[in-house]
Amino acid sequence: MFTAQLIQAQVNYQESARINTVTTAVPFLRINPDARAGGMGDVGLASPADANAVYSNPAKMAFIDKDFGFAVGFSPWLKALVNDIYLANLTGYYKVKKMQTVAISLRYFSLGNITFTDYNGQELQTFRPQEFAIDGHYARRLGDNFSVAASLRVIYSNLAGGASVDGALVKPGVAGSGDISAYFHKKFNENAAHKMEHEVSAGLNISNIGSKISYTSSTTKDFIPTNLGLGVGYTLEIVSKHSVGVYVDMNKLMVPTPSQADVDSNQVYDFRQKSSITGMFTSFGDAPGVLNSNGSRVKGTRAAEEFAEVTWGIGAEYLYNKQFGVRFGYFYENPKKGNRQFLTAGLTVKYSVVGLNFSYLIPTTIQRNPLDNTLRFSLLFDFTKGGKKSSSETGVSLVNDEPKKKKEKKEKAAEPVKEEEPKPVEKQMQLDPK
């Protein structure tokens, strides 16, 4: 009896410690290239909008206060392992009307040069795998405080460059997906005298809803990283020109949890045979949990594993005059689901129409981490129609860049009005003939 109890306890311990990471194809779609979000623990669902908001919550673009602009970014990835992997992005937006904004974005992920070999170690070819996604976004305000957005995406992934594995030709993978997002924010004490102005916000984004992807002629395809993201935020303007914001995000992949179940005995695990839509809805209750030696499931372990699949991020941001700022954040992922745990820091500076964001990642785990010293850079350009490139809403410009006519009108109005000297009064004298 004691031997049986010991064996069962050992099995439970091994099962509970088992790593069961949820994996997908094209994981670069879950890398946020925005350095602003990168400085706050990859948080961005409920933070204020800028050109890179399309990568976290496109619905925020409806509240962007500029008329058009673009952003570029660059992130050396896995720098601790190799020096030729990077993620680059390009984004552009245009406000059609006060209530609508359209945007396009491109993400390009290069995996560096890779040498392919056969089973005997003989070199076959050298190839540079690459992946990219092209997105189109439409955001619309539904009032003063709420907005929604829809996005469409084309995904291309070329990992092997036509190489052959066990007689099967590896071809580029192509897929399509879309996002549905929403954003809410409300300001309090706006323009109120002697009261602190503050704002609450919330964001939702269901991203990468779409087809599965395949790299061979096999009918079994891989899931793309469909994700559910929820975020809340609070911003406080302490005194004039000084503001502090705190934001929290939670994310969960809406794809099946890996399991070794094969009911139809076709040598393909059952979870891989699900459609993308079925996988989305069943992803909230399909975790296998911890099994006893007799195959029965330990009560409550399934729910615990589902909760472990949620990643958390918290970030804080301080801005002075909306031109200079610092950011800090923390990201947490359960050790059984990937074990990404790191601190982040970031800086921002804005000069006239140009803004620069920078972030740095510091892992908190003891073992060597491939994310060590990860850097991200984002350069943003924002403009307003008619030539006015900066406004008091987004920061005071360091240069006078108002339209020429408006500037001349202001200068003329500021000039002192000269008083005209009284004209001499002509007097006529009539002579009396007497």
C-alpha positions as CSV (number, residue, x, y, z in Angstrom):
1,M,0.0,0.0,0.0
2,F,2.8,2.4,0.9
3,T,4.6,1.6,-2.3
4,A,1.5,2.3,-4.4
5,Q,1.0,5.6,-2.6
6,L,4.6,6.6,-3.2
7,I,4.3,5.8,-6.9
8,Q,1.1,7.8,-7.3
9,A,2.6,10.8,-5.5
10,Q,5.7,10.6,-7.8
11,V,3.5,10.5,-10.9
12,N,1.4,13.5,-9.7
13,Y,4.6,15.5,-9.0
14,Q,6.0,14.7,-12.5
15,E,2.8,15.6,-14.2
16,S,2.3,18.8,-12.2
17,A,5.9,19.8,-13.2
18,R,5.5,18.9,-16.8
19,I,6.0,21.7,-19.3
20,N,3.1,22.0,-21.7
21,T,3.7,25.2,-23.7
22,V,1.0,26.2,-26.2
23,T,2.8,26.6,-29.5
24,T,1.7,28.0,-32.9
25,A,3.1,28.7,-36.3
26,V,4.3,32.3,-37.2
27,P,4.9,33.3,-33.5
28,F,6.4,36.6,-34.7
29,L,2.8,37.9,-34.8
30,R,2.8,37.9,-31.0
31,I,5.9,40.1,-30.9
32,N,4.9,43.7,-30.4
33,P,7.4,45.9,-32.3
34,D,6.3,49.1,-30.5
35,A,9.1,50.3,-28.3
36,R,6.6,52.2,-26.1
37,A,4.8,49.0,-25.2
38,G,8.1,47.2,-24.9
39,G,9.2,49.7,-22.2
40,M,6.0,48.9,-20.2
41,G,6.1,45.0,-20.1
42,D,4.5,44.7,-23.5
43,V,1.4,46.5,-22.3
44,G,-0.6,48.6,-24.8
45,L,-4.3,47.6,-24.9
46,A,-5.5,50.6,-22.9
47,S,-2.6,53.1,-23.1
48,P,-3.0,56.3,-25.1
49,A,-2.9,56.1,-28.9
50,D,0.0,56.7,-31.3
51,A,0.9,55.4,-34.7
52,N,2.0,52.0,-33.3
53,A,-1.3,51.4,-31.6
54,V,-2.2,49.1,-34.5
55,Y,0.0,46.4,-33.0
56,S,-1.8,46.2,-29.6
57,N,-5.3,47.7,-30.1
58,P,-6.2,49.2,-33.5
59,A,-9.4,50.7,-32.0
60,K,-7.3,53.3,-30.2
61,M,-6.5,54.9,-33.6
62,A,-10.0,56.4,-33.7
63,F,-8.9,58.8,-30.9
64,I,-5.5,59.7,-32.3
65,D,-5.3,63.5,-32.2
66,K,-3.2,64.1,-35.4
67,D,-4.5,63.9,-39.0
68,F,-1.8,61.7,-40.5
69,G,1.6,60.2,-39.7
70,F,3.8,57.2,-39.9
71,A,6.2,55.2,-37.8
72,V,9.2,52.9,-38.3
73,G,10.7,50.5,-35.9
74,F,13.6,48.0,-35.5
75,S,14.2,45.3,-32.9
76,P,17.3,43.0,-32.9
77,W,15.7,39.7,-31.7
78,L,17.3,37.0,-29.6
79,K,20.5,39.0,-29.5
80,A,21.9,36.9,-26.8
81,L,22.0,33.9,-29.2
82,V,22.7,35.3,-32.6
83,N,23.3,38.7,-34.2
84,D,21.4,38.5,-37.5
85,I,17.8,38.0,-36.4
86,Y,15.6,41.1,-36.4
87,L,12.1,42.4,-36.6
88,A,11.3,45.6,-38.5
89,N,8.0,47.4,-39.0
90,L,6.4,50.3,-40.9
91,T,3.1,51.9,-40.1
92,G,1.1,54.7,-41.6
93,Y,-2.3,56.2,-40.7
94,Y,-4.7,58.9,-42.0
95,K,-7.7,60.4,-40.3
96,V,-10.5,60.4,-42.9
97,K,-12.9,62.4,-40.7
98,K,-13.1,63.3,-37.0
99,M,-14.7,59.9,-36.3
100,Q,-12.8,57.6,-38.6
101,T,-9.1,56.6,-39.1
102,V,-7.6,54.2,-41.6
103,A,-4.1,52.6,-41.3
104,I,-1.8,50.1,-42.9
105,S,1.2,48.3,-41.4
106,L,3.9,45.9,-42.3
107,R,5.9,43.6,-40.1
108,Y,9.0,41.9,-41.5
109,F,10.8,39.2,-39.5
110,S,14.2,37.9,-40.6
111,L,15.6,34.7,-39.0
112,G,19.1,35.2,-40.2
113,N,21.3,32.8,-42.3
114,I,20.7,29.1,-41.6
115,T,22.7,26.2,-43.0
116,F,20.6,23.1,-43.8
117,T,22.3,19.7,-43.5
118,D,21.3,16.1,-44.0
119,Y,21.2,13.3,-41.4
120,N,25.0,12.8,-41.9
121,G,25.8,16.4,-41.3
122,Q,26.6,17.2,-44.9
123,E,25.7,20.7,-45.9
124,L,22.8,21.0,-48.3
125,Q,22.2,24.7,-48.7
126,T,22.2,28.1,-46.9
127,F,19.0,30.0,-46.7
128,R,17.7,33.1,-44.9
129,P,14.2,32.3,-43.6
130,Q,11.8,35.3,-43.6
131,E,8.3,36.1,-42.6
132,F,6.1,39.1,-43.0
133,A,2.5,40.3,-42.4
134,I,0.7,43.2,-44.2
135,D,-2.3,44.7,-42.4
136,G,-5.1,47.0,-43.1
137,H,-7.1,48.7,-40.3
138,Y,-10.3,50.7,-40.0
139,A,-11.2,52.4,-36.7
140,R,-14.4,54.3,-35.9
141,R,-15.6,56.3,-32.9
142,L,-19.1,55.4,-31.6
143,G,-19.4,58.5,-29.4
144,D,-17.1,60.6,-27.3
145,N,-15.7,57.7,-25.3
146,F,-15.9,54.5,-27.3
147,S,-14.5,53.1,-30.5
148,V,-14.2,49.9,-32.4
149,A,-11.9,48.6,-35.2
150,A,-11.6,45.8,-37.7
151,S,-8.3,44.7,-39.3
152,L,-7.4,42.3,-42.1
153,R,-4.0,40.6,-42.5
154,V,-2.1,38.6,-45.1
155,I,0.7,36.4,-43.6
156,Y,3.6,35.0,-45.6
157,S,6.2,32.6,-44.0
158,N,9.1,31.1,-46.0
159,L,11.2,29.0,-43.6
160,A,13.1,26.5,-45.8
161,G,13.3,28.0,-49.3
162,G,12.1,24.9,-51.2
163,A,14.1,22.3,-49.3
164,S,12.9,18.7,-49.1
165,V,12.4,16.8,-45.9
166,D,11.8,13.0,-46.2
167,G,10.8,13.5,-49.8
168,A,8.3,16.2,-48.9
169,L,8.9,19.6,-50.5
170,V,8.8,22.4,-47.9
171,K,6.9,25.4,-49.4
172,P,6.2,28.9,-48.1
173,G,3.1,29.1,-45.8
174,V,0.4,31.6,-46.6
175,A,-2.6,32.5,-44.4
176,G,-5.1,35.2,-43.8
177,S,-6.5,36.6,-40.5
178,G,-8.3,39.5,-39.0
179,D,-8.7,41.4,-35.7
180,I,-11.7,42.8,-33.8
181,S,-10.9,45.4,-31.2
182,A,-12.6,47.9,-29.0
183,Y,-11.5,50.8,-26.8
184,F,-13.0,53.0,-24.1
185,H,-11.7,56.0,-22.3
186,K,-13.2,58.7,-20.2
187,K,-11.7,61.9,-18.8
188,F,-12.7,63.5,-15.5
189,N,-12.2,67.1,-14.4
190,E,-11.1,68.1,-17.9
191,N,-10.3,71.9,-18.0
192,A,-11.6,72.2,-14.4
193,A,-9.9,74.7,-12.2
194,H,-8.1,73.5,-9.1
195,K,-8.9,69.8,-9.8
196,M,-6.6,67.0,-11.0
197,E,-7.5,65.8,-14.4
198,H,-7.5,62.0,-14.7
199,E,-8.6,59.3,-17.1
200,V,-9.7,55.7,-17.1
201,S,-9.4,53.4,-20.1
202,A,-10.1,49.8,-21.2
203,G,-9.2,47.8,-24.3
204,L,-10.1,44.6,-25.9
205,N,-8.5,42.9,-28.9
206,I,-9.2,39.5,-30.4
207,S,-6.3,39.2,-32.9
208,N,-5.4,36.7,-35.7
209,I,-8.8,35.2,-36.3
210,G,-8.2,33.2,-39.4
211,S,-7.1,30.2,-41.3
212,K,-4.5,27.6,-40.3
213,I,-1.1,27.5,-42.1
214,S,0.8,24.6,-43.8
215,Y,4.3,24.3,-45.1
216,T,3.8,21.0,-47.0
217,S,1.1,19.3,-48.9
218,S,-0.1,17.5,-45.7
219,T,-3.8,18.0,-44.8
220,T,-2.7,18.6,-41.2
221,K,-2.1,22.3,-40.7
222,D,-0.8,24.4,-37.9
223,F,-2.6,27.1,-35.9
224,I,-1.7,30.7,-36.1
225,P,-1.5,32.7,-32.8
226,T,-5.2,33.7,-32.3
227,N,-5.1,35.7,-29.1
228,L,-7.6,37.4,-26.6
229,G,-6.3,40.5,-25.0
230,L,-7.9,42.6,-22.2
231,G,-6.4,45.7,-20.7
232,V,-7.2,48.5,-18.3
233,G,-5.4,51.8,-17.5
234,Y,-5.5,54.9,-15.4
235,T,-3.8,58.2,-16.1
236,L,-3.4,61.1,-13.7
237,E,-2.2,64.6,-14.4
238,I,-0.5,65.5,-11.1
239,V,0.2,69.1,-12.0
240,S,0.4,71.0,-15.2
241,K,2.8,69.3,-17.6
242,H,3.3,66.3,-15.3
243,S,1.3,63.0,-15.9
244,V,1.6,59.4,-14.7
245,G,-0.2,56.4,-16.2
246,V,-0.5,52.8,-15.0
247,Y,-1.7,50.0,-17.3
248,V,-2.4,46.3,-16.9
249,D,-2.8,43.7,-19.8
250,M,-3.7,40.0,-19.8
251,N,-3.5,37.8,-22.8
252,K,-4.5,34.2,-23.6
253,L,-3.8,32.3,-26.8
254,M,-7.1,31.0,-28.2
255,V,-5.6,27.8,-29.7
256,P,-5.9,24.2,-28.4
257,T,-3.6,23.1,-25.6
258,P,-1.2,20.3,-26.7
259,S,-2.5,16.8,-25.8
260,Q,-1.4,13.3,-26.7
261,A,-4.9,12.1,-27.2
262,D,-5.5,10.2,-30.5
263,V,-9.0,8.8,-30.4
264,D,-9.1,7.8,-34.1
265,S,-5.6,6.3,-34.0
266,N,-4.5,8.0,-37.2
267,Q,-1.1,9.0,-35.8
268,V,-2.2,12.7,-35.6
269,Y,-3.0,14.2,-32.2
270,D,-6.7,15.1,-31.9
271,F,-6.0,18.8,-31.0
272,R,-4.2,19.3,-34.3
273,Q,-7.2,18.2,-36.3
274,K,-9.5,20.9,-34.9
275,S,-10.4,23.8,-37.1
276,S,-9.3,27.3,-36.2
277,I,-12.8,28.3,-35.1
278,T,-13.4,25.2,-33.1
279,G,-10.0,25.6,-31.5
280,M,-10.9,29.2,-30.5
281,F,-14.0,28.2,-28.6
282,T,-12.6,25.0,-27.0
283,S,-9.3,26.7,-25.9
284,F,-10.9,27.8,-22.6
285,G,-11.5,24.3,-21.4
286,D,-9.3,21.8,-23.2
287,A,-6.2,21.7,-20.9
288,P,-5.4,18.1,-19.9
289,G,-4.6,19.0,-16.3
290,V,-2.7,16.5,-14.0
291,L,-3.4,12.8,-14.5
292,N,-3.1,10.0,-11.9
293,S,-1.3,6.8,-12.6
294,N,-4.7,5.2,-13.4
295,G,-5.4,7.8,-16.1
296,S,-8.0,9.7,-14.1
297,R,-7.7,13.5,-13.9
298,V,-6.9,15.2,-10.6
299,K,-9.8,17.5,-9.7
300,G,-9.3,21.2,-10.3
301,T,-6.0,20.8,-12.3
302,R,-7.6,21.4,-15.6
303,A,-8.9,24.9,-14.6
304,A,-5.5,25.6,-13.0
305,E,-3.7,24.8,-16.2
306,E,-6.1,27.0,-18.2
307,F,-5.4,29.9,-15.8
308,A,-1.7,29.2,-16.2
309,E,-2.0,29.9,-19.9
310,V,-2.7,33.6,-19.2
311,T,0.2,36.0,-19.5
312,W,0.2,39.2,-17.4
313,G,1.9,42.6,-18.0
314,I,1.9,45.7,-15.9
315,G,3.5,49.0,-16.9
316,A,3.9,52.6,-15.7
317,E,4.7,55.8,-17.6
318,Y,5.7,59.2,-16.5
319,L,5.6,62.1,-19.0
320,Y,6.8,65.7,-18.7
321,N,5.0,68.1,-21.0
322,K,4.2,65.0,-23.2
323,Q,7.7,65.4,-24.7
324,F,10.0,63.6,-22.3
325,G,9.2,60.4,-20.4
326,V,10.4,57.2,-18.7
327,R,8.7,53.9,-18.5
328,F,8.9,50.7,-16.5
329,G,7.1,47.3,-16.7
330,Y,7.0,43.7,-15.8
331,F,5.9,40.7,-17.8
332,Y,5.0,37.3,-16.4
333,E,4.4,33.9,-18.0
334,N,3.8,30.7,-16.0
335,P,7.0,28.4,-15.9
336,K,5.0,25.5,-17.4
337,K,3.8,27.6,-20.3
338,G,7.0,29.2,-21.5
339,N,8.5,30.9,-18.4
340,R,9.0,34.3,-20.0
341,Q,9.6,36.7,-17.0
342,F,11.3,40.0,-17.4
343,L,11.5,43.6,-16.4
344,T,11.5,46.4,-19.0
345,A,12.5,50.0,-19.1
346,G,12.0,52.7,-21.7
347,L,12.6,56.3,-22.6
348,T,10.8,58.7,-24.9
349,V,11.6,62.1,-26.4
350,K,9.6,64.3,-28.8
351,Y,10.8,67.3,-30.8
352,S,8.2,69.0,-32.9
353,V,6.8,66.4,-35.3
354,V,9.3,63.7,-34.4
355,G,9.1,61.2,-31.5
356,L,11.6,58.6,-30.5
357,N,10.9,55.6,-28.2
358,F,13.4,53.2,-26.8
359,S,13.0,50.1,-24.6
360,Y,15.3,47.6,-22.9
361,L,14.4,44.1,-21.6
362,I,16.0,42.6,-18.5
363,P,15.1,38.9,-17.8
364,T,14.4,38.0,-14.1
365,T,15.0,34.2,-14.4
366,I,18.2,32.7,-13.1
367,Q,19.1,30.6,-16.2
368,R,20.5,32.2,-19.3
369,N,17.7,33.7,-21.3
370,P,17.6,34.3,-25.1
371,L,15.8,37.5,-24.5
372,D,18.7,39.0,-22.6
373,N,19.5,42.6,-23.6
374,T,16.6,42.9,-26.1
375,L,16.3,46.4,-27.6
376,R,13.5,48.1,-29.5
377,F,13.5,51.4,-31.3
378,S,10.5,53.3,-32.7
379,L,10.6,56.6,-34.7
380,L,7.2,58.4,-35.1
381,F,6.2,61.3,-37.3
382,D,2.8,63.1,-36.7
383,F,1.3,65.9,-38.8
384,T,-1.8,68.0,-38.9
385,K,-3.5,69.2,-42.1
386,G,-2.9,72.8,-43.1
387,G,0.7,72.8,-42.0
388,K,0.3,72.9,-38.3
389,K,2.6,70.1,-37.1
390,S,2.1,70.3,-33.3
391,S,-0.6,71.2,-30.9
392,S,-1.0,71.8,-27.2
393,E,-2.9,68.5,-27.0
394,T,0.2,66.4,-27.7
395,G,2.9,68.5,-26.4
396,V,4.2,72.0,-26.9
397,S,6.4,72.3,-30.0
398,L,9.9,73.4,-29.5
399,V,9.7,75.4,-32.8
400,N,7.1,77.8,-34.1
401,D,5.6,75.7,-36.9
402,E,2.2,77.4,-37.3
403,P,0.9,78.2,-40.8
404,K,2.3,81.4,-42.2
405,K,-1.0,83.2,-42.6
406,K,-2.1,82.4,-39.1
407,K,1.3,83.4,-37.7
408,E,1.1,86.8,-39.4
409,K,-2.4,87.3,-38.2
410,K,-1.3,86.6,-34.6
411,E,1.7,88.9,-34.9
412,K,-0.5,91.7,-36.3
413,A,-3.0,91.3,-33.5
414,A,-0.2,91.4,-30.9
415,E,1.2,94.7,-32.2
416,P,0.2,97.8,-30.2
417,V,-2.3,100.0,-31.9
418,K,-1.0,103.5,-32.6
419,E,-3.2,106.4,-31.7
420,E,-3.8,108.8,-34.6
421,E,-3.0,112.4,-34.0
422,P,-6.0,114.7,-34.2
423,K,-6.3,116.5,-37.4
424,P,-6.3,120.4,-37.1
425,V,-9.7,122.0,-37.2
426,E,-10.1,124.6,-39.8
427,K,-11.8,127.6,-38.6
428,Q,-13.6,130.1,-40.8
429,M,-14.1,133.7,-39.7
430,Q,-16.8,135.8,-41.1
431,L,-16.1,139.5,-41.2
432,D,-18.9,141.8,-40.3
433,P,-19.2,144.4,-43.1
434,K,-20.1,147.0,-40.5
